[in-house]
Amino acid sequence: MRVDACATVLAALLAGVAACGTPAPGTSSVPATSPAPRPDPVSACADQLTYWAGEELRAAPDAGFDYQEMGLTGAQFHALDTLVDEARALGPDRPPEWVPARARALCAEIAAQPSRTTTGWP
């Protein structure tokens, strides 16, 4: 008798699990919204460089982040150093759009470089 009760409960549970994946009548199983498109690599890089350059130029407290903690590649980190040095040389009177425009140009240069075909150390 006990086996029959367990089998009944198991059958009810399995029927409930199967029903969970079925859309209600008259509804669609397609999500209402589609995922946002990913930004192109140059835009994503430029956004990162603009953000971190802003942090350095405003003399934010140094949290001791290295390039990996900033989410940058080695090439992006080198570009960040270049961007910050150039921005400091221009001084505080530089146009506000200069940093994002220069970041985009540096990122376009990085994107134009051939990618490595090997991985791993070194």
CYANA upper distance limits for C-alpha pairs under 8 A (distance plus 0.5 A):
  1 MET  CA      5 ALA  CA      7.04
  2 ARG  CA      6 CYS  CA      6.86
  3 VAL  CA      7 ALA  CA      6.59
  4 ASP  CA      8 THR  CA      6.61
  5 ALA  CA      9 VAL  CA      6.73
  6 CYS  CA     10 LEU  CA      6.51
  7 ALA  CA     11 ALA  CA      6.53
  8 THR  CA     12 ALA  CA      6.70
  9 VAL  CA     13 LEU  CA      6.67
 10 LEU  CA     14 LEU  CA      6.66
 11 ALA  CA     15 ALA  CA      6.62
 12 ALA  CA     16 GLY  CA      6.70
 13 LEU  CA     17 VAL  CA      6.73
 14 LEU  CA     18 ALA  CA      6.70
 15 ALA  CA     19 ALA  CA      6.70
 16 GLY  CA     20 CYS  CA      6.82
 17 VAL  CA     21 GLY  CA      7.71
 18 ALA  CA     22 THR  CA      7.63
 23 PRO  CA     27 THR  CA      6.75
 23 PRO  CA     28 SER  CA      7.15
 23 PRO  CA     29 SER  CA      6.39
 39 PRO  CA     43 SER  CA      6.75
 39 PRO  CA     44 ALA  CA      6.53
 40 ASP  CA     44 ALA  CA      6.80
 41 PRO  CA     45 CYS  CA      6.50
 41 PRO  CA    111 ALA  CA      8.07
 42 VAL  CA     46 ALA  CA      6.51
 42 VAL  CA    104 ARG  CA      7.06
 42 VAL  CA    107 CYS  CA      5.91
 42 VAL  CA    108 ALA  CA      6.28
 42 VAL  CA    111 ALA  CA      7.24
 43 SER  CA     47 ASP  CA      6.58
 43 SER  CA    104 ARG  CA      7.36
 43 SER  CA    107 CYS  CA      8.44
 44 ALA  CA     48 GLN  CA      6.87
 45 CYS  CA     49 LEU  CA      6.69
 45 CYS  CA     76 GLN  CA      7.93
 45 CYS  CA    103 ALA  CA      8.39
 45 CYS  CA    104 ARG  CA      8.03
 45 CYS  CA    107 CYS  CA      6.43
 46 ALA  CA     50 THR  CA      6.43
 46 ALA  CA    100 PRO  CA      7.16
 46 ALA  CA    103 ALA  CA      5.46
 46 ALA  CA    104 ARG  CA      5.28
 46 ALA  CA    106 LEU  CA      8.41
 46 ALA  CA    107 CYS  CA      6.49
 47 ASP  CA     51 TYR  CA      6.65
 47 ASP  CA    100 PRO  CA      8.01
 47 ASP  CA    103 ALA  CA      8.33
 48 GLN  CA     52 TRP  CA      6.73
 48 GLN  CA     72 LEU  CA      8.25
 49 LEU  CA     53 ALA  CA      6.30
 49 LEU  CA     76 GLN  CA      7.94
 49 LEU  CA     79 ALA  CA      8.39
 49 LEU  CA     80 LEU  CA      6.33
 49 LEU  CA    100 PRO  CA      8.47
 49 LEU  CA    103 ALA  CA      6.42
 50 THR  CA     54 GLY  CA      6.55
 50 THR  CA     99 VAL  CA      6.78
 50 THR  CA    100 PRO  CA      5.98
 50 THR  CA    103 ALA  CA      6.67
 51 TYR  CA     55 GLU  CA      6.92
 52 TRP  CA     56 GLU  CA      6.78
 52 TRP  CA     70 MET  CA      8.44
 52 TRP  CA     80 LEU  CA      8.02
 53 ALA  CA     57 LEU  CA      6.42
 53 ALA  CA     80 LEU  CA      7.03
 53 ALA  CA     83 LEU  CA      7.58
 53 ALA  CA     84 VAL  CA      6.28
 53 ALA  CA     99 VAL  CA      8.24
 54 GLY  CA     58 ARG  CA      6.55
 55 GLU  CA     59 ALA  CA      6.86
 55 GLU  CA     60 ALA  CA      5.86
 56 GLU  CA     60 ALA  CA      6.58
 56 GLU  CA     84 VAL  CA      7.76
 57 LEU  CA     84 VAL  CA      7.40
 57 LEU  CA     88 ARG  CA      7.95
 65 PHE  CA     69 GLU  CA      5.98
 65 PHE  CA     70 MET  CA      6.77
 66 ASP  CA     70 MET  CA      6.89
 67 TYR  CA     71 GLY  CA      6.82
 67 TYR  CA     72 LEU  CA      5.69
 67 TYR  CA     73 THR  CA      7.14
 67 TYR  CA     74 GLY  CA      7.35
 67 TYR  CA     77 PHE  CA      6.37
 68 GLN  CA     72 LEU  CA      6.06
 68 GLN  CA     73 THR  CA      7.32
 72 LEU  CA     76 GLN  CA      6.08
 72 LEU  CA     77 PHE  CA      6.46
 73 THR  CA     77 PHE  CA      6.66
 74 GLY  CA     78 HIS  CA      6.77
 75 ALA  CA     79 ALA  CA      6.70
 75 ALA  CA    110 ILE  CA      7.37
 76 GLN  CA     80 LEU  CA      6.59
 76 GLN  CA    107 CYS  CA      7.84
 76 GLN  CA    110 ILE  CA      7.97
 77 PHE  CA     81 ASP  CA      6.88
 78 HIS  CA     82 THR  CA      6.87
 79 ALA  CA     83 LEU  CA      6.52
 79 ALA  CA    103 ALA  CA      8.39
 79 ALA  CA    106 LEU  CA      6.76
 79 ALA  CA    107 CYS  CA      8.21
 80 LEU  CA     84 VAL  CA      6.60
 80 LEU  CA    103 ALA  CA      8.38
 81 ASP  CA     85 ASP  CA      6.59
 82 THR  CA     86 GLU  CA      6.62
 83 LEU  CA     87 ALA  CA      6.55
 83 LEU  CA     99 VAL  CA      7.87
 83 LEU  CA    102 ARG  CA      7.53
 83 LEU  CA    103 ALA  CA      7.30
 84 VAL  CA     88 ARG  CA      6.58
 85 ASP  CA     89 ALA  CA      6.73
 86 GLU  CA     90 LEU  CA      6.86
 87 ALA  CA     91 GLY  CA      6.87
 87 ALA  CA     94 ARG  CA      7.98
 87 ALA  CA     99 VAL  CA      7.60
 88 ARG  CA     92 PRO  CA      7.91
 90 LEU  CA     94 ARG  CA      6.36
 94 ARG  CA     98 TRP  CA      7.25
 97 GLU  CA    101 ALA  CA      6.68
 98 TRP  CA    102 ARG  CA      6.46
 99 VAL  CA    103 ALA  CA      6.43
100 PRO  CA    104 ARG  CA      6.66
101 ALA  CA    105 ALA  CA      6.86
102 ARG  CA    106 LEU  CA      6.68
103 ALA  CA    107 CYS  CA      6.60
104 ARG  CA    108 ALA  CA      6.57
105 ALA  CA    109 GLU  CA      6.89
106 LEU  CA    110 ILE  CA      6.91
107 CYS  CA    111 ALA  CA      6.63
108 ALA  CA    112 ALA  CA      6.68
109 GLU  CA    113 GLN  CA      7.09
